[in-house]
Amino acid sequence: MSARQPRTRRDWRRRQLGQNFLEPATAEQIVDQARLVPGELVVEIGAGAGAITATLTRRAVRVIAVEPDPVWASHLRERLPGIRVVARDFLAFVLPREPFRVLGSLPFGRTTDILRRLLDNPSTLLRRADVIVQWEVAVKRAAVPPATLLSTCWAPWWEMNLALRIPAARFRPVPKVDAGLLSITRRDPPLLPSTMARSYAAFVQREWPFDRRRSDDGGVRSP
């Protein structure tokens, strides 16, 4: 029996940062589905090896690539000098002060935290997000009517649709489960004013059935 190979620094980063990189052909499909308009500002979450990033540079949009791995961030700067690369955890990234879109493949273990960063506060200038998440999460978030406490808290301001199923084989390394493309668009007009986000979240948390509350991923906090 051969001895197990020691983990490299790249292996360590993949495990710590949840890195599963999308194949280029699927990246093209996802960017096509997003229907970007030339000149739009697009924030990419977890740019990684740059499959989606490179596709975005051919669509005449402005790109901010947010990548927590400094090695991949450095590669992106060298390969795609015309974009802005931010080597930072997205949860520490300051959202733009102008209307923007979001694309990205979210680390499965951090999906809820990232979605909360984007959606808890409807007064941000986010217009739409097209994000790759675990298949079961995509199905749950796109359920109509909302099936979880968090989805109910977001529903007055955001509409969620399941756009695409992405087989695990389209990633490297191959994850254990399929992914889904979740398309999130801002309601226009919203069902409630953004100033009611905190009070509405508190109301939902207070009224949500206890047995269903426990099934949600992360509960709810006031935005």
N, C-alpha and C positions, 0 to 999 in steps of 0.2 A: 504494500500500500504506500502510495507516495505521500510525503509529508505535506501538510497544508501550507500553502504559500503565505508569507507574512503580508499583512495589509499595507498598502502603500498610502502615502499622504492623500493621493487622489481618492482611494477607497474610503478613507476616513471622511473626506469632505462630502463624498456622495452620501454616506450614511447620516452625517450630522445635518446636512442641508437638504436632504430629500431629493437628490438630483437624479432625475430620469429624463433624458433628453429626447425631444421629438424628432422624428425623421423629417427631412426637408419637404417631401411631397405633401405630407399631412399639414405641415406649417403653412404651405401655400393655400391649402384648402380652408384652413381656419381663417387666414387673413382675407381670403375671398369672401367668406361668409360674413365677416364683420362689416363689409360695405363701407369702407373708409372714404372720406371725402378729402381731396387734396388740400393741404394746409392745416388739417386738424392736428392737434397735439395728442400724441399717444404715449402713455406710460406703459412700459412693458414690465411685468413683475417676473423676476427670476429668469433673466435673459439667457443664462447658461452659455451653451456653445454657439448660440446666435441663429438658430434655424428660423425662428419667427422674426428676429431682429433684422436679418439680411433681407427677408421678404418685405418687411416694412419699408426699408430704405428704397425699394423700387416702386413705392406707391405714393411718392410725393407728399408724405406726411412728416411732421416733426416728431422725433422720437427721443424719449428719455428712457434708457434701459437701466433698470434697477437690478443689480446683481450682488448678493452678499459675499460671494466667493471672490476674493481679490485676484486670484489667478485667472479666472474666467473674465473678470472685469478688465484686466490688463489685456487679455487676448482680444476682447471686443474693441477696445480702443485702438489697437494696432490694425485690426482687420477692417473696422468700419469707422474711419476717422470723422465722418460727417455727422455722427450722432453724439448725444450727451450720454455718458455712462456714469452712473452713480454706484459706487461700491459700498452698499449699505443694506442692512436689513430693511425690508419694505415697511415694517411697523415703525421704524424710526425716520422714514422718508416724509418730508413735508409736502403735502399735496399741492398741486399747482393752484395759483390764484387766478386762473382763467379756465374757461371750459375745456375739458379734456376727456379722452377715452382711455380705457384700460384694456390691455390684452395680456395674456400670460398663462403659463402652466404652473399652478400653485402646488407647493409641497403638500402632499396629502395630509401629513400630520399637523399642518398649520392652517388648513383651509378656513376654519371657523374664525380664527383670529384675524386673518387677512380680510375676509368678507366683512367682519365687524368694522375694521378700519375703514373700509370703503362705504359701508351702508348705514352704520348706526347714526351718523349725523347727516341728514338729508340736505343741510344747508351748504354742503360742499358743492363744487362746480363739476362733479362727475356727471357725464351725460349717458355713458353706456359702458358696460364691462363685458368682455367675452373671455371667460376664464375656463381653463381645463381643470377639472376636479375629479375625484373618485366617482365612478359611475353611480353608486348608490346615493352619494351625496347630491349629485346632479338631479337624480330622479326625485329625491325628497324635496329639494329646494324648488323644483319646478312644479310641484303638485298644486292643483287647483281644486278646491280652495286650499290655502296654506295648511300644511300638515303638522308644523312644529311651532313652538313658541317664538323662536327667532324669526322664522319666515313671516309669521303673523305680525311681528313688530315692524318688519320692513315693508309689508304689503301696501300701506297707504302711499308710499313714495316710489316703490320699485316693482317692476313686473319682470318675472323670471320665466325663461323658456328653455327647454332642452333642445339644443340645436343639432347635436351630433353625438353618436357613440364612437369612441376611439379605442380600438382593440389594444390590449397590452403590448402586442407584438410590434406596434409602431413606435415604441420607446426603446432607448438604450441607456442603461441596462433595462431589461424587460421587468416591469413590476408584476406583482401577483394578481392584480385586478385590472379590469378595463377602466377607462376614463370616459368622462362625458364633457362636452362643451356646453357650458351654462351661459346663456346670453341674458344679461341684466340691463334693462332699459329704464330710464327715469320716466315716471308717469307725467303726462302733460295734458291737462292739469293734474296735480296730486289730489289724492282723496282727503288729505288733511294738510294744513299749513305746516311748514317745517318747524315752526316755533312750538308745536305740540309734541315733538318727538319724545321728549323726556316724560311728559305726563302720560302720553299714550303707552310708552313702554312700561311704565309703572302700573298702569291700569291692566295691561295684558298679563304682566307677571302676577298681579294680585288675583286675577280671575281665572288664570289658566288652570285646568284640572291637575291635581298633584300627580296622578298616575301618568299623565301624558307629559308633564314637565320633566320627569326623570328620563324620558326617552329622547329628549332633545340633546344636541351636542354642544354643551357649554352653557346652557341656561341663558339668562338675559340679565344684563346690567343696564342701568340708565345710560343712554348714549351721551 
